[in-house]
Amino acid sequence: MAKAEIKPGICGFTTTVEVCKTGVRSCSLTVKSDCSHIRELASKLTELDPFREIAFRGEGPLVFREAARTLPHPACPVPIGIIKAIEVEAGLALPRDVEIRLSK
């Protein structure tokens, strides 16, 4: 199981993503979040094909398509965190923290 804890910033809505490989081309997704929009997004992403999620070919990642329909804020980092966790669980990436530092 791959796990991602995502702290998106000023909203303060922490999200935890757990991904379990269920087959060669499938992963199940469990999401716990303080954000109602993320919970709605997660309800549409229970079973995913990791190879489809890592490419922009065709229709592109389902995570991004559903995020565009569900989330009010396009800069939310949770969809990327979901995809990174899928990559790790599917063996398509190594587990490494991702960081964005903002300043003004």
C-alpha positions as a Markdown table, in Angstrom:
| # | Residue | x | y | z |
|---|---|---|---|---|
| 1 | Met | 0.0 | 0.0 | 0.0 |
| 2 | Ala | 1.2 | 3.5 | -0.8 |
| 3 | Lys | 0.1 | 6.4 | 1.3 |
| 4 | Ala | 0.2 | 10.1 | 0.8 |
| 5 | Glu | -0.6 | 12.8 | 3.4 |
| 6 | Ile | -1.4 | 16.0 | 1.7 |
| 7 | Lys | -1.4 | 19.4 | 3.5 |
| 8 | Pro | -2.6 | 21.8 | 0.7 |
| 9 | Gly | -1.9 | 25.1 | 2.5 |
| 10 | Ile | -4.1 | 27.9 | 3.6 |
| 11 | Cys | -7.4 | 26.0 | 3.5 |
| 12 | Gly | -6.0 | 23.7 | 6.2 |
| 13 | Phe | -7.9 | 20.7 | 4.9 |
| 14 | Thr | -5.6 | 17.7 | 5.3 |
| 15 | Thr | -6.1 | 14.7 | 3.0 |
| 16 | Thr | -4.8 | 11.2 | 3.4 |
| 17 | Val | -4.7 | 8.9 | 0.3 |
| 18 | Glu | -4.1 | 5.2 | 0.4 |
| 19 | Val | -3.7 | 3.2 | -2.8 |
| 20 | Cys | -3.6 | -0.6 | -3.0 |
| 21 | Lys | -2.7 | -2.5 | -6.2 |
| 22 | Thr | -5.6 | -4.8 | -7.0 |
| 23 | Gly | -4.3 | -6.1 | -10.3 |
| 24 | Val | -1.8 | -5.5 | -13.1 |
| 25 | Arg | -3.7 | -2.5 | -14.3 |
| 26 | Ser | -5.8 | -1.6 | -11.3 |
| 27 | Cys | -5.5 | 0.2 | -8.0 |
| 28 | Ser | -8.1 | 0.9 | -5.4 |
| 29 | Leu | -8.2 | 4.3 | -3.7 |
| 30 | Thr | -9.2 | 5.3 | -0.2 |
| 31 | Val | -9.3 | 9.0 | 0.7 |
| 32 | Lys | -9.9 | 10.7 | 4.0 |
| 33 | Ser | -10.2 | 14.4 | 3.9 |
| 34 | Asp | -11.5 | 17.4 | 5.8 |
| 35 | Cys | -12.6 | 18.9 | 2.5 |
| 36 | Ser | -16.1 | 18.1 | 1.2 |
| 37 | His | -15.0 | 18.7 | -2.4 |
| 38 | Ile | -12.1 | 16.2 | -2.1 |
| 39 | Arg | -14.5 | 13.7 | -0.6 |
| 40 | Glu | -16.8 | 14.2 | -3.6 |
| 41 | Leu | -13.8 | 13.7 | -5.9 |
| 42 | Ala | -12.8 | 10.6 | -4.1 |
| 43 | Ser | -16.2 | 9.0 | -4.5 |
| 44 | Lys | -15.6 | 9.0 | -8.3 |
| 45 | Leu | -12.1 | 7.5 | -8.0 |
| 46 | Thr | -12.5 | 4.2 | -6.3 |
| 47 | Glu | -10.8 | 2.0 | -8.9 |
| 48 | Leu | -8.2 | 3.3 | -11.3 |
| 49 | Asp | -5.8 | 2.1 | -14.0 |
| 50 | Pro | -2.3 | 3.4 | -13.0 |
| 51 | Phe | -1.1 | 3.4 | -16.6 |
| 52 | Arg | -3.9 | 5.7 | -17.7 |
| 53 | Glu | -3.3 | 8.0 | -14.7 |
| 54 | Ile | 0.3 | 8.7 | -15.6 |
| 55 | Ala | -0.2 | 9.9 | -19.2 |
| 56 | Phe | -1.9 | 12.8 | -20.9 |
| 57 | Arg | -2.6 | 10.6 | -24.0 |
| 58 | Gly | -6.3 | 10.1 | -24.9 |
| 59 | Glu | -8.6 | 11.6 | -22.4 |
| 60 | Gly | -5.8 | 12.0 | -19.9 |
| 61 | Pro | -5.9 | 11.1 | -16.2 |
| 62 | Leu | -9.3 | 10.4 | -14.7 |
| 63 | Val | -8.1 | 12.1 | -11.5 |
| 64 | Phe | -7.6 | 15.4 | -13.4 |
| 65 | Arg | -10.9 | 15.2 | -15.4 |
| 66 | Glu | -12.9 | 14.5 | -12.3 |
| 67 | Ala | -11.0 | 17.2 | -10.3 |
| 68 | Ala | -11.9 | 19.8 | -13.0 |
| 69 | Arg | -15.6 | 18.9 | -12.5 |
| 70 | Thr | -15.5 | 18.7 | -8.7 |
| 71 | Leu | -13.0 | 21.1 | -7.2 |
| 72 | Pro | -13.5 | 24.8 | -7.1 |
| 73 | His | -9.8 | 25.7 | -6.9 |
| 74 | Pro | -7.5 | 24.6 | -9.8 |
| 75 | Ala | -4.3 | 25.0 | -7.7 |
| 76 | Cys | -5.3 | 22.4 | -5.2 |
| 77 | Pro | -2.4 | 19.9 | -4.9 |
| 78 | Val | -4.5 | 16.9 | -3.8 |
| 79 | Pro | -5.1 | 15.5 | -7.4 |
| 80 | Ile | -1.3 | 15.5 | -8.0 |
| 81 | Gly | -0.8 | 13.8 | -4.6 |
| 82 | Ile | -3.3 | 11.1 | -5.6 |
| 83 | Ile | -1.5 | 10.5 | -8.9 |
| 84 | Lys | 1.9 | 10.3 | -7.1 |
| 85 | Ala | 0.6 | 7.7 | -4.7 |
| 86 | Ile | -0.9 | 5.7 | -7.6 |
| 87 | Glu | 2.5 | 5.8 | -9.4 |
| 88 | Val | 4.3 | 4.6 | -6.2 |
| 89 | Glu | 1.9 | 1.7 | -5.5 |
| 90 | Ala | 2.0 | 0.6 | -9.2 |
| 91 | Gly | 5.8 | 0.5 | -9.2 |
| 92 | Leu | 6.0 | 3.4 | -11.7 |
| 93 | Ala | 7.8 | 5.8 | -9.4 |
| 94 | Leu | 9.9 | 5.7 | -6.2 |
| 95 | Pro | 8.4 | 7.1 | -3.0 |
| 96 | Arg | 9.8 | 10.6 | -2.7 |
| 97 | Asp | 8.3 | 13.6 | -1.0 |
| 98 | Val | 7.2 | 16.4 | -3.3 |
| 99 | Glu | 7.5 | 20.0 | -2.1 |
| 100 | Ile | 6.3 | 23.4 | -3.2 |
| 101 | Arg | 7.6 | 26.4 | -1.3 |
| 102 | Leu | 5.8 | 29.7 | -1.8 |
| 103 | Ser | 7.0 | 33.1 | -0.7 |
| 104 | Lys | 6.4 | 36.7 | -1.4 |
